[in-house]
């Protein structure tokens, strides 16, 4: 397959969120001092053999045989030749381990983070679904004050989206665009809002796009019945991202390219893909990555899970935004058959896309590391193993299975590999 994106290519003409330094620093920085020995390290310039040293949560040295002063202060992790990668970054997570971020439950939110850490996710954007604005505000408060370690932002997936492309969002709580209501919802929480999904065909969407940009968040097109022309107009007005491409939007057709066509048209927009083999056909994922993964368009795509509370749980009955969800064979659906998020994890998404697109692990890594970091405006701190970056790392075995997850220099998950 031609046009593969080599590891670390996350530059290029990408629209980047300009959020405040508070979010970029990820205020829950740890104080971990860790020495990872005998690793094969995936760096922006290629694979190298050696050690990686983290001091006070920050990568201090990469490669060679590192012997930091005061060695007894350092916890030691023997990588045994395993592949050391940047921590995975998931832009779209609703829940896991039986919990949902929209529940406004701090303990539950921490359980979600711990679950996804077992699958290599060191940073995630917590997605909140539409509900009464008061309930949405409570969820934002739980996620924002004090910030939960590992949650680097909040995604408002609505409520200003289309009833015709609502997917598994509860229609009862969808609203026409009301920029004043949006400002009230995020007031005092602006620094924590990372992404806002909206439908461009709704009247007043241009003003809302500008209001989202003003708080430093990413205006995203999704859950929309808009045309190609309407989607392109939204991009020209400042929308820069497409929420779970192909899902809950108008598709690509030969006379009407739809939202998907608009996403593929611009070199300055980014997009999410749910690589579970259910939401998007594997061939289509390979096709999109061929289109947006060339050297002229690096870093435009990222993998997301869209994981719901059923992720990591048994098949059965669950809820999403007040709607009943049935999970059978790990596939989540509403009673009418509509897909309702996924039970995907980031490590599985990585393995899947390697298979679908014929990518090696280092070629696929930017889809879960560097690319989402750039989309969020965190590229100076996360998404690459370089000196001065946050000590967020994942150790993989030869099968791309997670052996250990490191968050800000602290080992938060480890298994025998």
One Martini backbone bead per residue (centre of mass of N, CA, C, O) as a GRO file, in nm:
protein
  417
    1UNK     BB    1   0.094   0.036   0.025
    2UNK     BB    2   0.069   0.356  -0.036
    3UNK     BB    3   0.123   0.641   0.160
    4UNK     BB    4   0.263   0.605   0.418
    5UNK     BB    5   0.296   0.699   0.754
    6UNK     BB    6   0.547   0.781   0.924
    7UNK     BB    7   0.681   0.807   1.207
    8UNK     BB    8   0.610   1.142   1.331
    9UNK     BB    9   0.416   1.257   1.108
   10UNK     BB   10   0.264   1.580   1.228
   11UNK     BB   11   0.266   1.784   1.027
   12UNK     BB   12   0.160   2.045   0.857
   13UNK     BB   13  -0.161   2.175   0.741
   14UNK     BB   14  -0.289   2.194   1.049
   15UNK     BB   15  -0.547   2.244   1.252
   16UNK     BB   16  -0.495   2.395   1.572
   17UNK     BB   17  -0.545   2.406   1.884
   18UNK     BB   18  -0.548   2.719   2.108
   19UNK     BB   19  -0.527   2.652   2.387
   20UNK     BB   20  -0.446   2.673   2.689
   21UNK     BB   21  -0.183   2.605   2.899
   22UNK     BB   22  -0.339   2.445   3.104
   23UNK     BB   23  -0.413   2.208   2.908
   24UNK     BB   24  -0.137   2.149   2.778
   25UNK     BB   25  -0.002   2.061   3.058
   26UNK     BB   26  -0.168   1.895   3.226
   27UNK     BB   27  -0.220   1.951   3.557
   28UNK     BB   28  -0.169   1.628   3.635
   29UNK     BB   29   0.119   1.610   3.709
   30UNK     BB   30   0.365   1.411   3.786
   31UNK     BB   31   0.652   1.242   3.993
   32UNK     BB   32   0.798   1.047   3.812
   33UNK     BB   33   1.069   0.799   3.847
   34UNK     BB   34   1.203   0.641   3.551
   35UNK     BB   35   1.357   0.333   3.426
   36UNK     BB   36   1.388   0.215   3.095
   37UNK     BB   37   1.502  -0.092   2.986
   38UNK     BB   38   1.569  -0.252   2.700
   39UNK     BB   39   1.459  -0.085   2.446
   40UNK     BB   40   1.240  -0.025   2.175
   41UNK     BB   41   1.233   0.298   2.034
   42UNK     BB   42   0.978   0.521   1.931
   43UNK     BB   43   1.080   0.770   1.731
   44UNK     BB   44   1.065   1.028   1.504
   45UNK     BB   45   1.347   0.897   1.364
   46UNK     BB   46   1.306   0.613   1.493
   47UNK     BB   47   1.456   0.329   1.584
   48UNK     BB   48   1.584   0.253   1.915
   49UNK     BB   49   1.826   0.154   2.145
   50UNK     BB   50   1.744   0.141   2.504
   51UNK     BB   51   1.682   0.403   2.718
   52UNK     BB   52   1.437   0.556   2.952
   53UNK     BB   53   1.409   0.871   3.120
   54UNK     BB   54   1.218   0.978   3.409
   55UNK     BB   55   1.156   1.311   3.544
   56UNK     BB   56   0.904   1.440   3.698
   57UNK     BB   57   0.723   1.331   3.433
   58UNK     BB   58   0.980   1.369   3.239
   59UNK     BB   59   1.166   1.338   2.969
   60UNK     BB   60   1.533   1.313   2.992
   61UNK     BB   61   1.607   1.035   2.830
   62UNK     BB   62   1.721   0.886   2.507
   63UNK     BB   63   1.900   0.629   2.493
   64UNK     BB   64   2.106   0.414   2.557
   65UNK     BB   65   2.290   0.410   2.869
   66UNK     BB   66   2.129   0.514   3.150
   67UNK     BB   67   2.274   0.704   3.444
   68UNK     BB   68   2.128   0.837   3.682
   69UNK     BB   69   2.129   1.024   3.930
   70UNK     BB   70   2.020   0.873   4.192
   71UNK     BB   71   1.919   0.573   4.117
   72UNK     BB   72   1.737   0.499   4.378
   73UNK     BB   73   1.488   0.689   4.277
   74UNK     BB   74   1.433   0.465   4.062
   75UNK     BB   75   1.231   0.307   3.880
   76UNK     BB   76   1.231  -0.021   3.720
   77UNK     BB   77   1.195  -0.115   3.368
   78UNK     BB   78   1.194  -0.410   3.183
   79UNK     BB   79   1.150  -0.447   2.835
   80UNK     BB   80   1.290  -0.685   2.676
   81UNK     BB   81   1.275  -0.539   2.376
   82UNK     BB   82   1.040  -0.381   2.363
   83UNK     BB   83   0.799  -0.154   2.254
   84UNK     BB   84   0.837   0.193   2.284
   85UNK     BB   85   0.569   0.420   2.328
   86UNK     BB   86   0.352   0.636   2.306
   87UNK     BB   87   0.085   0.733   2.438
   88UNK     BB   88  -0.238   0.704   2.407
   89UNK     BB   89  -0.494   0.896   2.220
   90UNK     BB   90  -0.840   0.968   2.300
   91UNK     BB   91  -1.100   1.171   2.156
   92UNK     BB   92  -1.341   0.930   2.213
   93UNK     BB   93  -1.502   0.896   2.530
   94UNK     BB   94  -1.761   0.766   2.743
   95UNK     BB   95  -1.644   0.476   2.856
   96UNK     BB   96  -1.624   0.212   3.114
   97UNK     BB   97  -1.658  -0.033   3.344
   98UNK     BB   98  -1.977   0.077   3.381
   99UNK     BB   99  -1.916   0.377   3.288
  100UNK     BB  100  -2.003   0.739   3.259
  101UNK     BB  101  -1.932   1.068   3.213
  102UNK     BB  102  -2.244   1.163   3.227
  103UNK     BB  103  -2.292   1.082   3.541
  104UNK     BB  104  -2.129   1.259   3.743
  105UNK     BB  105  -1.880   1.054   3.843
  106UNK     BB  106  -1.576   1.052   3.975
  107UNK     BB  107  -1.519   0.752   4.029
  108UNK     BB  108  -1.609   0.656   3.751
  109UNK     BB  109  -1.403   0.820   3.588
  110UNK     BB  110  -1.153   0.679   3.708
  111UNK     BB  111  -1.230   0.396   3.608
  112UNK     BB  112  -1.214   0.458   3.311
  113UNK     BB  113  -0.918   0.535   3.301
  114UNK     BB  114  -0.803   0.270   3.415
  115UNK     BB  115  -0.906   0.087   3.196
  116UNK     BB  116  -0.765   0.231   2.946
  117UNK     BB  117  -0.474   0.191   3.051
  118UNK     BB  118  -0.471  -0.123   2.991
  119UNK     BB  119  -0.479  -0.013   2.663
  120UNK     BB  120  -0.268   0.258   2.648
  121UNK     BB  121  -0.428   0.498   2.768
  122UNK     BB  122  -0.311   0.826   2.883
  123UNK     BB  123  -0.516   0.997   2.699
  124UNK     BB  124  -0.838   1.172   2.722
  125UNK     BB  125  -1.161   1.244   2.586
  126UNK     BB  126  -1.451   1.337   2.734
  127UNK     BB  127  -1.771   1.230   2.651
  128UNK     BB  128  -2.070   1.425   2.621
  129UNK     BB  129  -2.401   1.393   2.622
  130UNK     BB  130  -2.704   1.474   2.576
  131UNK     BB  131  -2.898   1.687   2.798
  132UNK     BB  132  -2.960   1.846   3.041
  133UNK     BB  133  -2.785   2.123   3.105
  134UNK     BB  134  -2.745   2.065   3.406
  135UNK     BB  135  -2.622   1.780   3.369
  136UNK     BB  136  -2.388   1.863   3.188
  137UNK     BB  137  -2.259   2.057   3.395
  138UNK     BB  138  -2.196   1.841   3.608
  139UNK     BB  139  -2.004   1.678   3.434
  140UNK     BB  140  -1.800   1.905   3.387
  141UNK     BB  141  -1.726   1.951   3.685
  142UNK     BB  142  -1.612   1.669   3.745
  143UNK     BB  143  -1.386   1.691   3.513
  144UNK     BB  144  -1.253   1.983   3.608
  145UNK     BB  145  -1.311   1.981   3.944
  146UNK     BB  146  -1.079   1.827   3.963
  147UNK     BB  147  -0.874   1.706   3.761
  148UNK     BB  148  -0.840   1.413   3.578
  149UNK     BB  149  -0.619   1.190   3.535
  150UNK     BB  150  -0.604   1.171   3.171
  151UNK     BB  151  -0.789   1.418   3.130
  152UNK     BB  152  -0.754   1.658   2.848
  153UNK     BB  153  -1.071   1.675   2.798
  154UNK     BB  154  -1.382   1.786   2.644
  155UNK     BB  155  -1.667   1.640   2.476
  156UNK     BB  156  -1.928   1.787   2.290
  157UNK     BB  157  -2.194   1.581   2.171
  158UNK     BB  158  -2.343   1.836   2.169
  159UNK     BB  159  -2.684   1.942   2.113
  160UNK     BB  160  -2.611   2.073   1.808
  161UNK     BB  161  -2.788   1.853   1.628
  162UNK     BB  162  -2.922   1.610   1.428
  163UNK     BB  163  -3.218   1.427   1.406
  164UNK     BB  164  -3.138   1.270   1.131
  165UNK     BB  165  -2.824   1.216   1.276
  166UNK     BB  166  -2.821   1.099   1.585
  167UNK     BB  167  -2.809   0.812   1.631
  168UNK     BB  168  -2.748   0.755   1.990
  169UNK     BB  169  -2.888   1.010   2.047
  170UNK     BB  170  -3.104   1.188   2.240
  171UNK     BB  171  -3.365   1.361   2.106
  172UNK     BB  172  -3.479   1.513   2.357
  173UNK     BB  173  -3.179   1.688   2.381
  174UNK     BB  174  -3.200   1.833   2.127
  175UNK     BB  175  -3.086   2.142   1.962
  176UNK     BB  176  -3.090   2.435   1.870
  177UNK     BB  177  -2.906   2.688   1.803
  178UNK     BB  178  -2.738   2.834   2.110
  179UNK     BB  179  -2.492   3.036   2.196
  180UNK     BB  180  -2.575   3.131   2.475
  181UNK     BB  181  -2.607   2.846   2.598
  182UNK     BB  182  -2.319   2.760   2.548
  183UNK     BB  183  -2.182   2.975   2.722
  184UNK     BB  184  -2.319   2.887   2.986
  185UNK     BB  185  -2.216   2.594   2.994
  186UNK     BB  186  -1.889   2.685   2.977
  187UNK     BB  187  -1.875   2.861   3.206
  188UNK     BB  188  -1.566   2.822   3.373
  189UNK     BB  189  -1.482   2.568   3.145
  190UNK     BB  190  -1.318   2.642   2.888
  191UNK     BB  191  -1.032   2.497   2.934
  192UNK     BB  192  -1.180   2.193   2.906
  193UNK     BB  193  -1.264   2.235   2.617
  194UNK     BB  194  -1.188   2.055   2.314
  195UNK     BB  195  -1.471   1.951   2.184
  196UNK     BB  196  -1.732   2.033   1.930
  197UNK     BB  197  -2.030   1.904   1.814
  198UNK     BB  198  -2.189   1.985   1.493
  199UNK     BB  199  -2.451   2.114   1.275
  200UNK     BB  200  -2.430   2.318   0.992
  201UNK     BB  201  -2.747   2.336   0.905
  202UNK     BB  202  -2.794   2.500   1.141
  203UNK     BB  203  -2.902   2.776   1.260
  204UNK     BB  204  -2.608   2.951   1.369
  205UNK     BB  205  -2.335   2.785   1.328
  206UNK     BB  206  -2.125   3.004   1.272
  207UNK     BB  207  -2.132   3.134   1.553
  208UNK     BB  208  -2.058   2.874   1.705
  209UNK     BB  209  -1.784   2.824   1.580
  210UNK     BB  210  -1.661   3.086   1.689
  211UNK     BB  211  -1.712   3.027   1.992
  212UNK     BB  212  -1.536   2.777   2.006
  213UNK     BB  213  -1.270   2.910   1.913
  214UNK     BB  214  -1.253   3.126   2.145
  215UNK     BB  215  -1.195   2.881   2.370
  216UNK     BB  216  -0.995   2.665   2.211
  217UNK     BB  217  -1.166   2.478   2.051
  218UNK     BB  218  -1.293   2.216   1.848
  219UNK     BB  219  -1.465   2.230   1.557
  220UNK     BB  220  -1.712   1.978   1.485
  221UNK     BB  221  -1.831   1.755   1.245
  222UNK     BB  222  -2.157   1.611   1.328
  223UNK     BB  223  -2.447   1.489   1.330
  224UNK     BB  224  -2.526   1.521   1.001
  225UNK     BB  225  -2.729   1.644   0.701
  226UNK     BB  226  -2.536   1.781   0.532
  227UNK     BB  227  -2.386   1.910   0.276
  228UNK     BB  228  -2.112   1.970   0.105
  229UNK     BB  229  -2.143   2.280   0.100
  230UNK     BB  230  -2.200   2.313   0.405
  231UNK     BB  231  -1.937   2.186   0.503
  232UNK     BB  232  -1.746   2.379   0.357
  233UNK     BB  233  -1.852   2.635   0.495
  234UNK     BB  234  -1.769   2.546   0.781
  235UNK     BB  235  -1.468   2.539   0.725
  236UNK     BB  236  -1.447   2.840   0.642
  237UNK     BB  237  -1.555   2.920   0.945
  238UNK     BB  238  -1.363   2.687   1.134
  239UNK     BB  239  -1.388   2.403   1.088
  240UNK     BB  240  -1.152   2.105   1.161
  241UNK     BB  241  -1.347   1.854   1.225
  242UNK     BB  242  -1.440   1.491   1.224
  243UNK     BB  243  -1.679   1.295   1.350
  244UNK     BB  244  -1.685   0.991   1.293
  245UNK     BB  245  -1.634   0.896   1.009
  246UNK     BB  246  -1.950   0.817   0.835
  247UNK     BB  247  -2.092   0.861   1.104
  248UNK     BB  248  -2.362   1.050   1.122
  249UNK     BB  249  -2.358   1.111   0.796
  250UNK     BB  250  -2.302   1.210   0.490
  251UNK     BB  251  -2.210   1.055   0.212
  252UNK     BB  252  -2.033   0.929  -0.060
  253UNK     BB  253  -2.118   1.063  -0.378
  254UNK     BB  254  -2.110   1.136  -0.715
  255UNK     BB  255  -2.317   1.403  -0.681
  256UNK     BB  256  -2.285   1.388  -0.347
  257UNK     BB  257  -2.022   1.409  -0.126
  258UNK     BB  258  -2.069   1.529   0.133
  259UNK     BB  259  -1.910   1.513   0.430
  260UNK     BB  260  -1.690   1.321   0.338
  261UNK     BB  261  -1.590   1.492   0.104
  262UNK     BB  262  -1.504   1.736   0.278
  263UNK     BB  263  -1.293   1.585   0.449
  264UNK     BB  264  -1.116   1.506   0.183
  265UNK     BB  265  -1.057   1.789   0.052
  266UNK     BB  266  -0.893   1.890   0.292
  267UNK     BB  267  -0.569   1.965   0.444
  268UNK     BB  268  -0.691   2.115   0.729
  269UNK     BB  269  -0.831   1.856   0.820
  270UNK     BB  270  -0.980   1.630   1.052
  271UNK     BB  271  -1.017   1.274   1.170
  272UNK     BB  272  -1.225   1.005   1.260
  273UNK     BB  273  -1.185   0.646   1.346
  274UNK     BB  274  -1.367   0.342   1.375
  275UNK     BB  275  -1.167   0.038   1.422
  276UNK     BB  276  -1.394  -0.237   1.437
  277UNK     BB  277  -1.543  -0.336   1.154
  278UNK     BB  278  -1.842  -0.186   1.180
  279UNK     BB  279  -1.861   0.123   1.130
  280UNK     BB  280  -1.619   0.052   0.925
  281UNK     BB  281  -1.490  -0.067   0.665
  282UNK     BB  282  -1.179  -0.181   0.617
  283UNK     BB  283  -1.140  -0.072   0.327
  284UNK     BB  284  -1.217   0.221   0.391
  285UNK     BB  285  -0.992   0.276   0.586
  286UNK     BB  286  -0.766   0.226   0.384
  287UNK     BB  287  -0.855   0.445   0.185
  288UNK     BB  288  -0.831   0.690   0.370
  289UNK     BB  289  -0.530   0.652   0.446
  290UNK     BB  290  -0.433   0.684   0.158
  291UNK     BB  291  -0.539   0.978   0.125
  292UNK     BB  292  -0.426   1.108   0.425
  293UNK     BB  293  -0.115   0.956   0.442
  294UNK     BB  294   0.054   1.134   0.293
  295UNK     BB  295   0.312   1.362   0.270
  296UNK     BB  296   0.092   1.599   0.214
  297UNK     BB  297  -0.108   1.457   0.466
  298UNK     BB  298  -0.024   1.467   0.759
  299UNK     BB  299  -0.211   1.390   1.049
  300UNK     BB  300  -0.542   1.368   0.985
  301UNK     BB  301  -0.570   1.094   1.137
  302UNK     BB  302  -0.770   0.914   1.386
  303UNK     BB  303  -0.822   0.703   1.647
  304UNK     BB  304  -1.124   0.576   1.794
  305UNK     BB  305  -1.369   0.433   2.013
  306UNK     BB  306  -1.649   0.520   2.138
  307UNK     BB  307  -1.674   0.432   2.426
  308UNK     BB  308  -1.868   0.262   2.650
  309UNK     BB  309  -1.971   0.120   2.946
  310UNK     BB  310  -1.945  -0.181   2.814
  311UNK     BB  311  -1.655  -0.168   2.822
  312UNK     BB  312  -1.529  -0.467   2.960
  313UNK     BB  313  -1.796  -0.617   2.940
  314UNK     BB  314  -2.064  -0.789   2.922
  315UNK     BB  315  -2.309  -0.893   2.779
  316UNK     BB  316  -2.605  -0.666   2.752
  317UNK     BB  317  -2.754  -0.417   2.951
  318UNK     BB  318  -2.767  -0.066   2.877
  319UNK     BB  319  -2.666   0.286   2.870
  320UNK     BB  320  -2.731   0.602   2.668
  321UNK     BB  321  -2.860   0.891   2.740
  322UNK     BB  322  -3.130   0.712   2.832
  323UNK     BB  323  -3.073   0.469   2.650
  324UNK     BB  324  -3.117   0.158   2.534
  325UNK     BB  325  -2.864  -0.105   2.540
  326UNK     BB  326  -2.740  -0.371   2.334
  327UNK     BB  327  -2.506  -0.635   2.393
  328UNK     BB  328  -2.377  -0.832   2.113
  329UNK     BB  329  -2.083  -0.942   2.040
  330UNK     BB  330  -1.973  -0.643   2.129
  331UNK     BB  331  -2.235  -0.504   2.011
  332UNK     BB  332  -2.388  -0.184   2.003
  333UNK     BB  333  -2.753  -0.132   2.040
  334UNK     BB  334  -3.042  -0.036   1.964
  335UNK     BB  335  -3.362  -0.144   1.912
  336UNK     BB  336  -3.331  -0.042   1.591
  337UNK     BB  337  -2.998  -0.103   1.533
  338UNK     BB  338  -2.837   0.120   1.628
  339UNK     BB  339  -2.546   0.229   1.680
  340UNK     BB  340  -2.382   0.250   2.028
  341UNK     BB  341  -2.112   0.272   1.988
  342UNK     BB  342  -1.848   0.099   2.168
  343UNK     BB  343  -1.601  -0.179   2.272
  344UNK     BB  344  -1.342  -0.038   2.219
  345UNK     BB  345  -0.987  -0.035   2.204
  346UNK     BB  346  -0.683   0.100   2.126
  347UNK     BB  347  -0.518  -0.160   2.082
  348UNK     BB  348  -0.724  -0.285   1.887
  349UNK     BB  349  -0.726  -0.059   1.681
  350UNK     BB  350  -0.432  -0.089   1.603
  351UNK     BB  351  -0.445  -0.382   1.506
  352UNK     BB  352  -0.664  -0.344   1.297
  353UNK     BB  353  -0.522  -0.129   1.110
  354UNK     BB  354  -0.289  -0.307   1.035
  355UNK     BB  355  -0.467  -0.509   0.883
  356UNK     BB  356  -0.639  -0.327   0.691
  357UNK     BB  357  -0.365  -0.145   0.581
  358UNK     BB  358  -0.079  -0.279   0.601
  359UNK     BB  359   0.062  -0.202   0.878
  360UNK     BB  360   0.292  -0.117   1.076
  361UNK     BB  361   0.330  -0.018   1.390
  362UNK     BB  362   0.490   0.251   1.328
  363UNK     BB  363   0.281   0.347   1.110
  364UNK     BB  364   0.021   0.345   1.309
  365UNK     BB  365   0.085   0.518   1.567
  366UNK     BB  366  -0.004   0.816   1.487
  367UNK     BB  367  -0.318   0.750   1.517
  368UNK     BB  368  -0.260   0.731   1.862
  369UNK     BB  369  -0.061   0.994   1.898
  370UNK     BB  370   0.043   1.243   1.722
  371UNK     BB  371  -0.223   1.327   1.589
  372UNK     BB  372  -0.404   1.386   1.841
  373UNK     BB  373  -0.207   1.588   1.966
  374UNK     BB  374  -0.232   1.802   1.743
  375UNK     BB  375  -0.536   1.846   1.747
  376UNK     BB  376  -0.514   1.943   2.067
  377UNK     BB  377  -0.236   2.104   2.111
  378UNK     BB  378  -0.005   1.866   2.236
  379UNK     BB  379   0.269   1.830   2.064
  380UNK     BB  380   0.486   1.937   2.285
  381UNK     BB  381   0.404   1.689   2.510
  382UNK     BB  382   0.271   1.478   2.310
  383UNK     BB  383   0.322   1.181   2.093
  384UNK     BB  384   0.638   1.170   2.186
  385UNK     BB  385   0.979   1.053   2.216
  386UNK     BB  386   1.111   1.320   2.396
  387UNK     BB  387   1.275   1.555   2.529
  388UNK     BB  388   1.031   1.714   2.752
  389UNK     BB  389   0.820   1.520   2.757
  390UNK     BB  390   0.586   1.339   2.857
  391UNK     BB  391   0.563   1.036   3.063
  392UNK     BB  392   0.398   0.881   2.812
  393UNK     BB  393   0.372   0.521   2.797
  394UNK     BB  394   0.416   0.218   2.589
  395UNK     BB  395   0.437  -0.136   2.615
  396UNK     BB  396   0.512  -0.367   2.357
  397UNK     BB  397   0.476  -0.642   2.193
  398UNK     BB  398   0.489  -0.832   1.901
  399UNK     BB  399   0.147  -0.811   1.909
  400UNK     BB  400   0.050  -0.532   2.032
  401UNK     BB  401   0.061  -0.576   2.339
  402UNK     BB  402   0.009  -0.471   2.653
  403UNK     BB  403   0.251  -0.449   2.923
  404UNK     BB  404   0.270  -0.124   2.969
  405UNK     BB  405   0.178   0.175   3.159
  406UNK     BB  406   0.271   0.525   3.141
  407UNK     BB  407   0.209   0.804   3.373
  408UNK     BB  408   0.412   1.046   3.440
  409UNK     BB  409   0.625   0.803   3.535
  410UNK     BB  410   0.393   0.603   3.611
  411UNK     BB  411   0.291   0.289   3.682
  412UNK     BB  412  -0.051   0.184   3.587
  413UNK     BB  413   0.044  -0.076   3.415
  414UNK     BB  414   0.100  -0.445   3.444
  415UNK     BB  415   0.239  -0.723   3.259
  416UNK     BB  416   0.319  -1.024   3.151
  417UNK     BB  417   0.553  -1.086   2.850
   0.00000   0.00000   0.00000
